[in-house]
Amino acid sequence: MSSGQIVLITGATSFIGSHVINLLLQEGWNVRGTVRSLTSDKTKAVREMFQEYAKQLELVEADLKRTEGWDVACKGCTYVLHLACPVEVTTFAKDAMNRYLKDPPEVKKAIDTVISGTQAVLEAAKKNGVKRVVMTSSIAAHIPSGWCESSMPIPNVPGTYDPEAHLQTISEATWTNEKIVDGYLLAKVVSERVAWEAMEGSSTEFVTISPCYTFGPQLHQLIVCDSTTMIDIAMCQPPNSDKALPAMPSMTLPLTDVRDVAKAHVKAMLLPAAAGNRYVVATANMDSQEILEICTELFKPMGYSTLRMNLPKCVVGLMGCCDVLMWRIHRNWGKYPKIDNTKVKRDLVPELIDLRTSIVDTVLASVITGRYQRKPGFKTDKPEYQAKETVSRIVLKASLS
């Protein structure tokens, strides 16, 4: 119980942010959330999601592109959970092979925004005597040297690719080499390094949480996850229907559930021993073809036209002769560095949600909130997803225990 203490959440309209707020409110905390605009549709969605907790929730304007507003936002807060990320950087993650990476000035501008925004939040937290800051980093800041992500462009410099890199292990000890990455990977590793430097010697404690690809239920139809492309493709559902493939290639990804990511943030806020630590939040690696198998098994009987088959490796190899993404997928076929999640399970989240449950709940929530089409045969025995018509929000119970 919070005893009147305030927790500041930056990026209150984000997918992870909505689950962190949901958990904090149900645990009895007073929450102040930052939004880019108090009148935006997403801000209205946050108010609607948590209308039963209106007395515990305050929303204020603050933007990482501007230094003003952060001092006011941090004033009176005991803790700061810094989840916000500039939209340009999230665009890198959504569409890695995009125009930004063909325009170096735009890349530098976006990364400079990450740095200045992060510094503004941390300086305001220190100035206002915040006890602890927990910052959302990313597994992108922990990539072993030589591992080349399939969909993340890299600069043409020596050392970017090591065919044995997948044998390495991702853990809290690993740092991405910023000299051989670009775009989203570069933005995330630079911002975390800058944050640790800014907090060195401060009386304000500091922790970082690094999620991987994050699945799980959306709580509102306007607050959606950016990591569900593989599920969207497997289900042949928008918003990624324009990325529809004739079959599913093999792409191994580190996955976790948003509810565990939220719990990790709050536990890291409260656990005394967490101060000064990095935590990687990842449940396990899973192949995209396994995601398709789960979706087909459970939702095809309900009338959903999931992808019909897996794409053979030899076909992807042929496609790679004229498509760089297919070439990288073929090169990384069935491979991804090992994930060591010992530390997060030991300190923060002992029992991680299994990925099958996470995938299923992602689909169920997408149907209920109207992100996916509701088929006549749609059904589930989970009460939170049994609305007979599309609803704007889902009420999910959340607890640290």
C-alpha positions in Angstrom: 0.0 0.0 0.0 1.3 3.4 -1.0 0.3 5.6 2.0 -0.4 8.5 -0.3 2.9 8.3 -2.2 2.8 9.2 -5.9 4.4 7.2 -8.7 5.1 9.1 -11.9 4.6 7.0 -15.1 6.1 8.6 -18.2 4.4 7.4 -21.4 1.0 6.7 -19.8 -0.6 6.0 -23.2 1.8 3.2 -24.1 0.9 -0.5 -24.2 3.3 -1.3 -21.4 2.4 1.9 -19.6 -1.3 1.0 -19.4 -0.5 -2.3 -17.7 1.9 -0.7 -15.2 -0.8 1.8 -14.3 -3.4 -1.0 -14.1 -1.2 -2.8 -11.6 -0.2 0.2 -9.5 -3.8 1.4 -9.2 -5.0 -2.0 -8.1 -2.2 -2.2 -5.6 -3.4 1.1 -4.1 -0.9 3.6 -5.4 -1.5 7.2 -6.5 -0.4 7.5 -10.1 0.6 10.6 -12.1 0.9 9.8 -15.8 2.5 12.0 -18.5 0.9 12.3 -21.9 1.8 14.4 -25.0 -1.6 16.0 -25.0 -4.4 16.1 -22.5 -7.0 16.1 -25.3 -5.7 13.3 -27.5 -7.8 10.2 -28.1 -5.3 8.0 -26.4 -5.4 10.2 -23.3 -9.2 9.9 -23.3 -8.7 6.2 -23.6 -6.5 6.1 -20.4 -9.2 8.0 -18.5 -11.8 5.6 -19.7 -9.7 2.5 -18.9 -9.3 3.6 -15.3 -12.5 5.5 -14.6 -13.1 3.5 -11.4 -9.7 4.9 -10.1 -10.2 8.5 -11.0 -9.2 9.7 -7.6 -5.9 7.9 -7.7 -5.0 8.9 -11.3 -3.7 12.3 -12.5 -2.6 13.0 -16.1 -0.2 15.8 -17.0 1.4 17.0 -20.2 5.1 16.4 -20.8 6.9 15.6 -24.0 10.4 14.2 -24.4 11.0 16.6 -27.2 10.8 19.5 -24.7 12.6 20.1 -21.4 9.8 22.0 -19.9 7.1 20.1 -17.9 9.3 17.5 -16.3 10.1 19.4 -13.2 6.3 19.9 -12.5 5.7 16.2 -13.4 8.2 14.9 -10.9 7.3 17.3 -8.1 6.1 15.4 -5.0 6.7 11.9 -6.5 8.4 9.2 -4.5 9.2 7.0 -7.6 9.5 7.6 -11.3 8.9 4.8 -13.8 10.3 6.2 -17.1 8.6 4.2 -19.9 8.2 7.0 -22.5 10.0 6.8 -25.9 9.9 9.3 -28.7 7.6 8.3 -31.5 10.4 8.4 -34.1 12.3 5.7 -32.2 9.2 3.5 -31.9 8.8 3.9 -35.6 12.3 2.3 -36.0 10.9 -0.7 -34.2 7.7 -0.9 -36.1 9.2 -0.6 -39.5 12.9 -1.3 -39.3 13.6 -1.2 -43.0 12.2 2.3 -43.3 13.0 5.6 -44.8 14.7 6.9 -41.6 17.6 4.5 -41.9 18.2 5.9 -45.5 18.4 9.4 -44.0 21.2 9.6 -41.5 20.3 13.1 -40.3 16.9 11.9 -39.3 18.4 9.0 -37.4 20.7 11.3 -35.5 17.9 13.7 -34.8 15.7 11.0 -33.3 18.6 9.6 -31.2 19.4 13.1 -30.0 15.8 13.4 -28.9 16.1 10.2 -26.9 19.2 11.4 -25.2 17.9 14.9 -24.3 14.5 13.6 -23.2 16.0 10.9 -21.0 18.4 13.5 -19.4 15.4 15.9 -18.8 13.4 13.2 -17.0 16.4 12.1 -14.9 17.5 15.6 -14.0 14.0 16.5 -12.9 13.8 13.3 -10.8 17.1 14.1 -9.0 16.1 17.7 -8.5 12.9 16.7 -6.8 14.4 14.1 -4.5 12.8 11.1 -6.2 13.8 8.0 -4.2 14.2 5.7 -7.3 13.9 5.8 -11.1 13.1 2.6 -13.0 13.7 3.1 -16.7 12.4 1.0 -19.5 15.3 0.0 -21.8 15.2 -2.8 -24.3 16.7 -6.1 -25.1 18.1 -4.1 -28.1 20.6 -2.7 -25.6 21.9 -6.3 -24.8 22.6 -7.7 -28.3 25.8 -9.8 -28.4 28.5 -8.5 -30.7 28.1 -10.0 -34.2 24.4 -11.0 -33.9 22.6 -9.3 -36.9 18.9 -9.0 -36.3 16.9 -10.1 -39.4 14.8 -6.9 -39.7 17.2 -4.4 -38.2 19.5 -2.6 -40.8 23.1 -2.3 -39.8 26.0 -0.1 -41.1 28.4 -1.6 -43.5 31.3 -1.9 -41.1 33.5 -4.8 -40.0 32.2 -7.0 -37.2 28.5 -6.6 -37.8 28.0 -10.3 -38.5 29.4 -13.3 -36.8 27.9 -16.7 -37.9 28.6 -18.1 -34.4 26.9 -15.2 -32.6 23.7 -17.1 -31.9 25.7 -19.3 -29.6 26.3 -16.4 -27.2 23.9 -15.6 -24.3 22.0 -12.4 -23.7 22.0 -11.3 -20.1 22.3 -8.3 -17.9 26.0 -8.3 -18.5 25.8 -7.9 -22.2 25.8 -4.5 -24.0 25.1 -3.8 -27.6 28.1 -2.5 -29.5 26.9 0.9 -30.6 29.6 1.1 -33.3 28.0 -1.6 -35.4 24.3 -1.0 -35.0 21.9 1.6 -36.3 18.3 2.9 -35.9 16.3 1.4 -33.0 19.2 -0.7 -31.6 21.5 2.3 -31.5 18.8 4.6 -29.9 18.1 2.1 -27.1 21.7 1.3 -26.2 22.8 4.9 -26.3 19.9 6.1 -24.2 20.6 3.5 -21.5 24.3 4.3 -21.4 23.5 8.0 -21.1 21.0 7.3 -18.3 23.5 5.3 -16.2 26.1 8.1 -16.6 23.5 10.7 -15.6 22.6 8.8 -12.4 26.2 8.0 -11.3 26.8 9.3 -7.8 23.2 10.5 -7.4 21.2 9.9 -4.2 18.3 8.9 -6.5 18.5 5.1 -7.1 18.3 3.8 -10.6 17.2 0.5 -12.2 16.7 -0.5 -15.9 14.2 -3.0 -17.2 14.8 -4.4 -20.7 11.8 -6.2 -22.2 12.0 -8.2 -25.4 9.2 -8.6 -28.0 6.1 -8.2 -25.8 2.8 -9.9 -26.3 -0.3 -9.9 -24.1 -3.8 -8.4 -23.9 -4.5 -4.8 -24.8 -6.7 -3.1 -22.2 -8.3 -0.6 -24.7 -9.0 -0.6 -28.4 -6.7 2.5 -28.9 -3.8 1.3 -26.7 -2.2 -1.4 -28.9 1.0 -3.4 -28.8 3.6 -2.8 -31.5 5.2 -6.2 -31.1 2.4 -8.4 -32.4 3.2 -8.4 -36.1 3.9 -12.1 -36.1 0.5 -12.9 -34.5 -1.3 -10.5 -36.9 0.3 -12.2 -39.9 -0.5 -15.7 -38.5 -4.1 -14.7 -37.9 -4.3 -12.8 -41.3 -5.7 -9.9 -39.4 -5.1 -6.1 -39.6 -3.3 -3.8 -38.9 -0.6 -5.9 -40.5 -2.8 -7.5 -43.2 -0.7 -5.4 -45.7 2.3 -7.5 -44.6 0.4 -10.7 -45.3 2.6 -13.6 -46.5 1.7 -16.7 -48.5 3.3 -18.7 -45.7 5.2 -18.2 -42.5 9.0 -18.2 -42.6 11.1 -19.2 -39.6 12.1 -16.2 -37.4 13.2 -17.0 -33.8 12.3 -14.2 -31.4 12.7 -13.6 -27.6 9.2 -13.1 -26.2 7.5 -12.2 -23.0 4.1 -11.1 -21.6 3.3 -7.5 -20.9 1.8 -8.4 -17.5 5.2 -9.7 -16.4 6.9 -6.6 -17.8 4.6 -4.5 -15.7 5.2 -6.6 -12.6 8.9 -6.4 -13.2 8.8 -2.5 -13.2 6.8 -2.3 -10.0 8.9 -4.9 -8.2 12.1 -3.2 -9.3 10.6 0.0 -7.9 10.0 -1.6 -4.5 12.8 -4.1 -3.9 15.7 -2.5 -2.0 18.2 -4.9 -3.6 17.2 -4.0 -7.1 18.9 -0.6 -6.9 21.8 -0.3 -9.4 20.7 -3.3 -11.5 19.8 -4.1 -15.0 17.1 -6.7 -15.7 16.3 -8.5 -18.9 12.6 -9.5 -19.1 12.3 -12.5 -21.5 10.3 -15.6 -21.1 11.9 -17.7 -23.8 12.8 -17.8 -27.5 10.0 -18.9 -29.9 9.9 -19.5 -33.6 7.3 -17.7 -35.7 6.2 -21.0 -37.1 5.3 -22.2 -33.6 3.2 -19.0 -33.2 1.3 -20.0 -36.4 0.8 -23.5 -35.1 -0.8 -22.2 -31.9 -3.0 -19.8 -33.7 -4.1 -22.4 -36.2 -4.8 -25.0 -33.6 -7.0 -22.7 -31.4 -8.6 -20.2 -33.8 -9.1 -21.9 -37.1 -11.9 -24.0 -35.6 -13.6 -20.7 -34.7 -13.6 -19.7 -38.4 -10.3 -17.7 -38.6 -8.3 -18.1 -41.8 -4.8 -18.4 -40.5 -1.9 -18.7 -42.8 -2.1 -22.1 -44.6 1.5 -23.3 -44.2 5.0 -22.7 -43.2 7.4 -21.3 -45.8 10.2 -23.7 -46.6 13.8 -22.6 -45.9 14.9 -23.3 -49.5 12.2 -21.0 -50.9 13.3 -18.2 -48.5 16.8 -18.8 -49.7 15.8 -18.3 -53.3 13.8 -15.2 -52.4 16.9 -13.9 -50.6 18.6 -13.5 -53.9 16.6 -10.4 -54.6 15.3 -9.4 -51.1 17.6 -8.4 -48.3 15.0 -9.2 -45.6 14.5 -12.7 -46.9 18.3 -13.2 -47.2 18.7 -12.3 -43.5 15.8 -14.5 -42.4 17.4 -17.4 -44.3 20.8 -16.7 -42.7 19.2 -16.6 -39.2 16.9 -19.5 -39.8 16.1 -21.2 -36.4 18.7 -19.1 -34.6 18.7 -16.6 -31.8 21.2 -16.0 -29.0 20.3 -17.8 -25.7 18.4 -15.8 -23.1 19.4 -15.9 -19.5 16.4 -14.8 -17.4 17.7 -16.2 -14.1 18.1 -12.8 -12.5 14.6 -11.4 -13.3 13.0 -14.7 -12.0 15.2 -14.6 -8.9 14.5 -11.0 -7.9 11.3 -9.8 -9.6 9.0 -12.3 -11.3 9.5 -15.9 -10.2 6.7 -17.3 -12.3 6.7 -15.9 -15.9 3.5 -16.3 -17.9 3.9 -19.1 -20.5 4.0 -17.9 -24.1 1.1 -20.0 -25.3 -1.2 -18.2 -22.8 0.3 -14.8 -23.8 -0.4 -15.5 -27.5 -3.9 -16.7 -26.9 -4.7 -13.7 -24.6 -3.3 -11.3 -27.3 -5.8 -12.7 -29.8 -8.7 -12.8 -27.5 -8.3 -9.2 -26.4 -7.8 -8.1 -30.0 -11.1 -9.7 -30.9 -13.0 -8.2 -28.0 -11.7 -4.7 -28.5 -12.3 -4.8 -32.3 -8.7 -4.9 -33.5 -9.4 -8.3 -35.0 -12.7 -9.3 -36.7 -15.1 -11.3 -34.6 -16.1 -14.5 -36.3 -19.4 -16.2 -35.5 -17.6 -19.2 -34.0 -15.5 -17.1 -31.6 -15.7 -18.3 -28.0 -13.6 -18.6 -24.9 -14.0 -19.8 -21.3 -12.1 -16.8 -20.0 -14.6 -14.4 -18.4 -12.7 -11.3 -19.1 -12.9 -11.9 -22.9 -16.6 -13.0 -23.1 -18.3 -9.7 -24.1 -20.9 -10.4 -26.8 -20.1 -7.2 -28.7 -17.0 -5.2 -29.3 -16.0 -3.1 -26.2 -13.6 -0.2 -25.9 -11.9 -1.6 -22.8 -11.2 -4.7 -20.9 -11.0 -4.9 -17.1 -8.2 -7.2 -16.0 -7.3 -8.0 -12.4 -3.6 -7.4 -11.5 -1.6 -8.1 -8.4 2.0 -8.3 -7.3 1.4 -11.6 -5.5 
